[in-house]
Amino acid sequence: MAKPVLVVTSRYTKQIEDRIDRDFNARRNPNQFPCTQQQLLSAADGADALFITPADRLDSGFFQKISPTIKIIATYSVGFEHIDREAAARRKIPVAYTPGVNHDATADIAMLLLLGASRRAYEAQELLRTGAWRPLSPDKLLGWQVGGKILGIFGMGASDRLWLVERVDRNEDSLLHTSELPAEIAGDAVYHQDASDLLRVSQFLSLHAPESPQTRHFLNSKAISLLPPGAIVVNTARGGLVVDDDLIAALKSGRVAAAGLDVFEGEPKLNPEYVSLKNTFLLPHIGSATIETRTAMGMLALDNVDAILNGRPAPTLVPSWSQLDV
């Protein structure tokens, strides 16, 4: 029996590649990553499924032209804003994603960003790497201690819930203010239904919500004005949650003391002013970038493809916005 044809737009860890070679007839684009939309449409002609990444943008025009043979699209990501889901639904093509497997790795990066921003790690590295390090007087490169501060966590749904909470210093002086948590892990966390109330107490603010019409550009000038002066902002969720110009202005003025960012609107392009600021600690969207996590994501994506092609319920199809826990 012939193997199903799977269009694969990237390269993955060895375990995933071995499974693709074993279970599918893989069609790859050997020339570039990401594929152009026309290359992807050509590869999809007569294929059974697509295995894509967030770098592959599937808009309504794509779904107007996609081959009728495609039975499922699996994206190698927790986010799915790169796919026009309404257009996919009109073509009756299920879309699968990979939630629930990147908590630990992303929580590690959130803590790395929080610490890197608060302890001015970029400036310290720059001194070393440029040969400018000289004996520092006690008033130089002073950062902000994390312990004893209030951490606000916006959006504790499918991502980073328990894992980030476990990493927070919760001594007698620390309070954790978050979106709602299950009772078994809530501890001394204080739930704020109104995001404005959350912002007003957040000396550190960490963003963990999916990007949706309700959360897009959540952190704008108005939201920033509610933060305590000198707050520190961390984002491991989606760049679209932030209005870049507003955050940059706040970083320049000192209204926000520092920011740790792993995601950016329009990435891999980002607002170049972030790069020019010394009070930013920046990473290139590596929240899930461990061998273990990336392998688990790929295996889950292929589980979804395998299920649909064999007439079984897929484990993680994309929900509607109303089902997402923001």
LUMGU-97867 format. One line per 4 residues: number of its first residue (from 1); for each residue x, y, z of C-alpha. Coordinates in nm, 2 decimals. Layout:
NUM	X:Y:Z | ...
//
This chain:
1	0.00:0.00:0.00 | 0.14:0.34:-0.10 | 0.24:0.58:0.18 | 0.04:0.90:0.21
5	0.20:1.20:0.06 | 0.31:1.46:0.33 | 0.43:1.81:0.23 | 0.71:1.91:0.47
9	0.83:2.26:0.47 | 1.12:2.24:0.72 | 1.38:2.01:0.88 | 1.33:1.86:1.23
13	1.51:1.65:1.49 | 1.62:1.31:1.39 | 1.33:1.13:1.56 | 1.08:1.33:1.37
17	1.27:1.29:1.04 | 1.29:0.91:1.09 | 0.92:0.89:1.15 | 0.84:1.10:0.84
21	1.06:0.88:0.63 | 0.90:0.56:0.78 | 0.54:0.66:0.75 | 0.51:0.90:0.46
25	0.62:0.99:0.12 | 0.76:1.33:0.20 | 0.76:1.62:-0.05 | 1.02:1.88:0.05
29	1.13:2.21:-0.08 | 1.51:2.17:-0.12 | 1.58:2.53:-0.21 | 1.47:2.76:0.07
33	1.30:2.80:0.40 | 1.03:2.91:0.42 | 0.86:2.81:0.10 | 0.69:3.07:-0.11
37	0.31:3.03:-0.12 | 0.33:2.92:-0.48 | 0.59:2.65:-0.40 | 0.37:2.52:-0.12
41	0.06:2.52:-0.34 | 0.26:2.33:-0.61 | 0.39:2.08:-0.36 | 0.04:2.03:-0.22
45	-0.10:1.92:-0.56 | -0.21:1.56:-0.51 | -0.07:1.54:-0.16 | -0.26:1.42:0.15
49	-0.14:1.65:0.42 | 0.07:1.96:0.50 | 0.32:1.98:0.78 | 0.40:2.35:0.82
53	0.56:2.60:1.06 | 0.46:2.96:1.15 | 0.68:3.08:0.88 | 0.43:2.95:0.63
57	0.15:3.20:0.60 | -0.17:3.04:0.48 | -0.42:3.32:0.39 | -0.76:3.31:0.23
61	-0.61:3.32:-0.12 | -0.41:3.01:-0.04 | -0.72:2.82:0.06 | -0.89:2.92:-0.26
65	-0.62:2.75:-0.46 | -0.52:2.45:-0.24 | -0.55:2.10:-0.38 | -0.87:1.92:-0.30
69	-0.67:1.62:-0.20 | -0.54:1.79:0.12 | -0.71:1.63:0.42 | -0.53:1.80:0.71
73	-0.29:2.08:0.78 | -0.07:2.03:1.09 | 0.13:2.34:1.22 | 0.44:2.29:1.42
77	0.34:2.55:1.68 | 0.11:2.64:1.97 | 0.00:2.96:1.78 | -0.20:2.95:1.46
81	-0.25:3.31:1.37 | -0.05:3.24:1.05 | -0.35:3.03:0.92 | -0.68:3.17:0.80
85	-0.89:2.92:0.99 | -1.22:3.04:0.85 | -1.09:2.99:0.50 | -0.97:2.64:0.60
89	-1.31:2.56:0.75 | -1.48:2.67:0.42 | -1.27:2.41:0.25 | -1.34:2.16:0.52
93	-0.97:2.11:0.60 | -0.90:2.05:0.97 | -0.61:2.24:1.12 | -0.40:2.08:1.40
97	-0.15:2.25:1.64 | 0.08:2.14:1.92 | -0.03:2.27:2.26 | 0.07:2.13:2.59
101	0.43:2.02:2.52 | 0.63:2.34:2.54 | 0.54:2.46:2.89 | 0.86:2.38:3.06
105	1.09:2.51:2.79 | 0.90:2.83:2.75 | 0.88:2.89:3.13 | 1.26:2.86:3.14
109	1.29:3.13:2.87 | 1.04:3.35:3.06 | 1.26:3.33:3.37 | 1.57:3.39:3.16
113	1.42:3.70:3.01 | 1.29:3.83:3.35 | 1.64:3.79:3.50 | 1.82:3.91:3.20
117	1.62:4.23:3.18 | 1.61:4.29:3.55 | 1.99:4.24:3.60 | 2.09:4.44:3.28
121	2.25:4.13:3.13 | 2.28:4.28:2.78 | 2.47:4.58:2.90 | 2.70:4.35:3.11
125	2.77:4.12:2.82 | 2.84:4.42:2.60 | 3.11:4.54:2.84 | 3.28:4.21:2.82
129	3.25:4.15:2.45 | 3.37:4.49:2.34 | 3.66:4.49:2.58 | 3.52:4.79:2.76
133	3.51:4.62:3.11 | 3.70:4.82:3.37 | 3.66:4.80:3.75 | 3.30:4.90:3.83
137	3.22:5.14:4.10 | 2.94:5.02:4.34 | 2.68:5.24:4.17 | 2.73:5.10:3.82
141	2.52:4.84:3.64 | 2.27:4.82:3.92 | 1.96:4.61:3.84 | 1.65:4.52:4.02
145	1.61:4.22:4.25 | 1.34:3.98:4.16 | 1.27:3.84:4.51 | 1.00:4.03:4.71
149	0.84:4.18:4.40 | 0.50:4.14:4.25 | 0.48:3.94:3.93 | 0.17:3.99:3.71
153	0.11:3.71:3.46 | -0.13:3.80:3.18 | -0.29:3.50:3.03 | -0.23:3.16:3.20
157	-0.42:2.93:2.97 | -0.26:2.65:2.78 | 0.09:2.78:2.81 | 0.34:2.79:3.10
161	0.08:2.77:3.39 | 0.23:2.54:3.65 | 0.59:2.56:3.52 | 0.62:2.94:3.55
165	0.45:2.95:3.89 | 0.70:2.69:4.02 | 0.99:2.91:3.91 | 0.87:3.22:4.09
169	1.03:3.31:4.42 | 0.73:3.29:4.65 | 0.88:3.40:4.98 | 0.68:3.58:5.25
173	0.72:3.91:5.07 | 0.63:3.79:4.72 | 0.29:3.79:4.57 | 0.19:3.63:4.24
177	-0.09:3.81:4.06 | -0.22:3.61:3.77 | -0.51:3.52:3.56 | -0.71:3.25:3.73
181	-0.53:2.93:3.84 | -0.65:2.60:3.96 | -0.69:2.58:4.34 | -0.42:2.31:4.37
185	-0.14:2.54:4.24 | -0.29:2.89:4.32 | -0.12:2.92:4.65 | -0.10:3.28:4.75
189	-0.17:3.40:4.39 | -0.43:3.67:4.37 | -0.67:3.64:4.07 | -0.77:3.97:3.90
193	-1.06:3.94:3.66 | -1.00:4.29:3.54 | -0.66:4.33:3.35 | -0.64:4.69:3.47
197	-0.62:4.58:3.83 | -0.35:4.33:3.74 | -0.15:4.60:3.56 | -0.16:4.84:3.85
201	0.02:4.60:4.09 | 0.26:4.44:3.84 | 0.62:4.54:3.92 | 0.71:4.26:3.67
205	0.46:4.18:3.39 | 0.49:3.86:3.20 | 0.27:3.80:2.89 | 0.14:3.45:2.82
209	-0.19:3.50:2.64 | -0.25:3.37:2.28 | -0.29:3.64:2.02 | -0.66:3.69:1.94
213	-0.88:3.98:1.85 | -0.93:4.03:2.22 | -0.56:4.03:2.32 | -0.40:4.19:2.01
217	-0.21:4.51:2.12 | -0.31:4.45:2.48 | 0.01:4.63:2.60 | -0.04:4.98:2.46
221	0.03:5.32:2.60 | -0.28:5.31:2.82 | -0.20:4.97:2.97 | 0.16:5.08:3.02
225	0.04:5.39:3.21 | -0.12:5.17:3.46 | 0.20:4.98:3.55 | 0.40:5.09:3.85
229	0.68:5.33:3.74 | 0.99:5.13:3.65 | 0.81:4.81:3.58 | 0.98:4.53:3.38
233	0.80:4.36:3.09 | 0.86:4.01:2.96 | 0.69:3.86:2.65 | 0.72:3.49:2.55
237	0.37:3.47:2.40 | 0.32:3.66:2.08 | 0.46:3.99:1.95 | 0.12:4.10:1.85
241	0.02:4.15:2.21 | 0.24:4.46:2.23 | 0.23:4.79:2.05 | 0.60:4.83:1.98
245	0.61:5.21:1.95 | 0.44:5.25:2.28 | 0.67:5.00:2.46 | 0.98:5.16:2.30
249	0.87:5.50:2.41 | 0.82:5.38:2.77 | 1.16:5.21:2.76 | 1.33:5.53:2.64
253	1.16:5.75:2.90 | 1.22:5.50:3.19 | 0.85:5.45:3.25 | 0.93:5.09:3.18
257	1.27:5.01:3.33 | 1.36:4.71:3.10 | 1.20:4.45:2.88 | 1.29:4.09:2.80
261	1.14:3.98:2.47 | 1.15:3.65:2.28 | 0.87:3.74:2.03 | 0.80:4.03:1.80
265	0.52:4.15:1.58 | 0.62:4.08:1.22 | 0.91:3.85:1.31 | 1.17:3.77:1.20
269	1.17:4.14:1.13 | 1.14:4.35:1.44 | 1.13:4.72:1.52 | 1.50:4.82:1.49
273	1.47:5.06:1.79 | 1.45:4.76:2.02 | 1.80:4.67:1.91 | 1.94:5.02:1.98
277	1.81:5.02:2.34 | 2.04:4.90:2.61 | 1.76:4.82:2.85 | 1.62:4.54:2.63
281	1.72:4.17:2.66 | 1.62:4.01:2.33 | 1.60:3.66:2.20 | 1.49:3.52:1.85
285	1.18:3.33:1.95 | 1.35:3.03:2.11 | 1.09:2.96:2.38 | 1.04:2.60:2.27
289	1.40:2.55:2.14 | 1.51:2.24:2.32 | 1.57:1.90:2.16 | 1.31:1.74:2.39
293	1.04:2.00:2.33 | 1.09:2.04:1.96 | 1.08:1.66:1.92 | 0.76:1.63:2.12
297	0.60:1.91:1.91 | 0.68:1.73:1.59 | 0.55:1.40:1.71 | 0.22:1.55:1.82
301	0.19:1.72:1.48 | 0.24:1.38:1.31 | 0.00:1.21:1.55 | -0.26:1.46:1.42
305	-0.18:1.38:1.06 | -0.18:1.01:1.12 | -0.52:1.02:1.30 | -0.70:1.22:1.03
309	-0.56:1.01:0.74 | -0.67:0.70:0.92 | -1.02:0.81:1.01 | -0.96:0.87:1.38
313	-1.02:1.18:1.59 | -0.71:1.40:1.59 | -0.58:1.48:1.94 | -0.52:1.85:1.91
317	-0.73:2.03:1.64 | -0.73:2.41:1.66 | -1.03:2.54:1.87 | -1.23:2.85:1.81
321	-1.13:3.17:1.99 | -1.41:3.13:2.23 | -1.26:2.80:2.35 | -0.92:2.95:2.42
325	-0.83:3.02:2.78 | -0.70:3.38:2.78
//
